[in-house]
Amino acid sequence: QVQLVESGGGVVQAGGSLRLSCVASGIIFSINRMGWYRQAPGKQRELVSRITSDGITNYQASVKDRFTISRDNAKNTVYLQMTSLKPEDTAVYYCNAIDYNLLPYLSWGQGTQVTVSS
């Protein structure tokens, strides 16, 4: 059974940091490109960052130099280290596997809420 379980969210003040984790089960994690997405209230879900099976990373311009994506294939886990958080980073954060069309293709997990206060 394929499952994505995100954790690590919380409430932080602007300028603070959080580390999100996502454990994937039911897939061959090591060969999958993985991504972190977020959805703010009233907005569409957007891709924040992705990482290939070889560890090549890509970031949305608004988070570049503040967020770092990484993965541990032995633990089937992808991480998102977030620093210098801003109120506009407030959203529910999700992970997913990404296909060759650069689209998420698994059922979404429950996500983890990140709230940044000013």
C-alpha positions in Angstrom: 0.0 0.0 0.0 1.4 3.3 -1.1 1.5 5.9 1.7 3.1 9.3 2.2 3.4 10.6 5.8 4.5 14.1 6.4 5.6 15.5 9.8 7.5 18.3 11.4 5.3 21.3 10.9 4.4 23.8 13.5 4.0 27.4 14.5 7.2 29.6 14.3 8.0 33.3 14.3 9.3 34.9 11.2 13.0 34.2 10.8 12.6 30.8 12.5 13.4 27.4 11.1 11.6 24.0 10.8 12.6 20.7 9.3 9.9 18.7 7.6 10.1 14.9 7.0 8.1 12.7 4.7 8.3 8.9 4.8 7.2 7.1 1.7 6.1 3.4 1.7 4.9 1.1 -1.0 7.2 2.5 -3.7 10.8 1.9 -4.7 11.8 5.1 -3.0 15.4 5.2 -4.2 14.6 5.5 -7.9 11.9 8.1 -7.5 12.3 11.9 -8.0 10.6 13.4 -4.9 9.1 16.8 -4.3 7.8 19.1 -1.6 4.6 21.0 -2.4 2.6 23.5 -0.4 -0.9 24.9 -0.4 -1.8 28.2 1.2 -5.4 29.0 2.0 -7.3 30.0 -1.1 -4.4 29.2 -3.4 -3.5 26.3 -5.6 -0.9 23.7 -4.5 2.5 24.6 -5.8 5.9 22.8 -6.1 8.4 24.2 -3.7 11.4 21.9 -4.3 12.3 18.6 -5.9 15.2 16.2 -5.7 16.2 13.5 -8.2 17.3 10.0 -7.3 20.9 11.2 -7.8 20.4 14.1 -5.4 20.1 16.9 -7.9 17.9 19.6 -6.5 15.6 22.4 -7.8 13.9 25.2 -5.9 11.1 27.7 -6.5 12.6 31.1 -6.7 10.8 32.3 -3.5 12.5 29.7 -1.3 15.9 29.4 -3.0 18.7 30.0 -0.5 16.3 29.5 2.4 15.1 25.9 2.0 17.1 22.8 1.5 15.7 19.5 0.3 17.5 16.2 1.0 16.8 12.5 1.0 17.8 9.4 2.9 17.1 6.4 0.7 17.9 4.0 3.5 15.0 5.5 5.5 12.6 6.1 2.5 12.5 9.7 3.7 12.7 13.1 2.1 13.4 16.2 4.1 12.8 19.9 3.8 15.0 22.2 6.0 13.4 25.6 6.1 15.2 28.6 7.4 14.5 32.4 7.5 10.8 31.6 7.4 8.4 34.3 6.3 4.7 34.7 6.9 4.1 34.0 3.2 5.5 30.5 3.8 2.4 29.6 5.8 0.8 26.6 4.2 0.1 23.0 4.4 3.2 21.1 3.1 3.0 17.8 1.2 5.5 15.5 -0.4 5.0 13.3 -3.5 6.8 11.3 -6.0 7.3 13.1 -9.4 7.0 11.4 -12.8 8.9 12.1 -16.0 6.4 14.8 -16.9 7.4 16.5 -13.6 4.0 15.9 -12.2 3.1 14.3 -8.8 1.6 10.9 -9.3 0.8 9.4 -5.9 -2.2 9.9 -3.7 -1.6 12.8 -1.4 -0.9 12.4 2.3 -2.4 14.4 5.0 0.3 17.1 4.8 1.8 19.1 7.7 0.8 22.6 8.6 3.4 25.3 8.8 2.4 28.6 10.3 4.8 31.6 10.4 3.8 34.5 12.5 5.0 38.0 11.9 
